[in-house]
């Protein structure tokens, strides 16, 4: 309920909750350094140099305040409203939940010249808070081991944690955040004096920007602090990251609505004032002004109301007007001071509007062809007989030959097949009208059924709850798979966020001796098959394409739910996902060359 899941994401959320308490201290101006350590024994520690969790007696519970923080919901470090002006924690439930979900937890506090310590097992104290030494320092060290009987995995990802800690360092300029993995001895230190400006520069580092420096402004409105940094690039994707008290609000909320409204209003106002819409009387839409935009919105406030316990959407109604006002004021001032940049940005938006109008016409054509409107599906689609989307699967198959085998080998009740000819358009480099004029993409959109774009996309219209990409196991197949993933990420990201996209795993080898055959999915399995069959007289076939399999083999190895392996594509880190798609599919060659050089040694199966 409080951490979202007992899987990979929930496990890492434990660390974020403890770190959030340290960030709260930083927001109050009491903490400068936060250290995270992944220990060899599987536990994790978070240490800060803040004031330390209070150790005095709680006014109503008559127990040390730290014990109340660690064991009671809604009575955490924020029970004293004077303690923090703003807070990112789960309204006082964060650390107590971490404690309850841990096999054991140990908290060590440096405060008032003493070192205090208390340990817990399954959320309950094993003894009283004790003084174990003297010190001149202040701070809190929390060390815990997640409960393996609760979590599906207890292995932490250094890279996953690093991404979130980097994000926090961007949002809290001047704060040093360190992470160390004892097992691999990997280390990162994050400290950004530029704050959200550095964040936008990081996001746009592999893109061609329209103006050299990001636009940045910060305003205080009563108990609200609004900070915005934005920069346009010559691409077509929109990347806006919003935060409240350093907590990522993935689902947006009132602050994001205010930002979008202020942006659209200001660009239209400036354009009309300077007669820039002579041939474009209708002005600019929200989609037009956000094409090629990279922005970071950070709001600090005292009483955020989040929709849902995992803090993904801000609900405070008053924030919308405040953010809209700040954006309009800050951006108007910037445009008045830099008219050349303002005109450059608005001209790009006008081009986007024209492209979007052409795309609208293409979308209307696609919509008319949609099964939901006319009952007409793409001619190449072999649909399934079931109509319950929860039970249905759509295979996007590379090539007509493999598509033919898949159609013959499938279970017609719940498996639909859509063969794709060649490589689809690279949506990373293409405007929306060109994307929607691509025949293969039009077929996919019609088959999937959800539509695309903020206005048209509706996940309730999804016709298949499993969309499975099935391509050859060679270089071309990998490229087609990447093109398809880029399309879904840029135009149907909700399918990835909700876990509807999968990647099929066809075998690499067929090892056969007499009537016995074994399918191997990697070199290790191939070698084990050799040993099992005795090597002598063994026939080895290496598959380079799905077309080399007959329908029965394709079903047995890649499509039969009882025996197949399919990988679910998840969207855990949007910042890193955007960076990778930009590197792999964007215009700049140098970042792609560097990426290949850095990762070449990690390739397991390279098609020669």
Secondary structure, DSSP 4 states (H G I P E B T S, - for coil): --SS-SSHHHHHHHHHHHHHHHHHHHHTT---EEEEEE-TTS-EEEEE-SS-S--SBPTTT-SBHHHHHHH-TT-STTSSTTT-SS--SSTT-HHHHHHHTEEEEEEEEEETTEEEEEEEETTEESS--EEEEE-S--EEEEEEEE-TTT-S--PPPHHHHHHHHHHHHHHSTT-EEEEEETTTTEEEEE--TTTHHHHHHHHTTTS-BSSSS-EEEEEEETTEEEEEEEEEBSSS--EEEEEETTEE-TT-BHHHHHHHHHHHHHHHHHHHHTT--TT-TT---HHHHHTTEEEEEEEE-SS--BSTTTT-SB--HHHHHHHHHHHHHHHHHHHHH-HHHHHHHHHHHHHHHHHHHHHHHHHHHHHHHSHHHHSPPPTTEE--S---GGG-EEEEEESHHHHHHHHHHS-TTTEEEEEE-SPPP-GGGS-HHHHHT-HHHHHHHHHH-S--HHHH--GGG-S-SEEEEE--SSHHHHHHHHHHHHHHHHH-HHHHHTT-EEEE---SEEEEETTEEEEESSHHHHHHHHHHHTSTT-EEEE---GGGS-HHHHIIIII-TTT--EEEP--S-HHHHHHHHHHHHSS-HHHHHHHHHHHGGG-S----
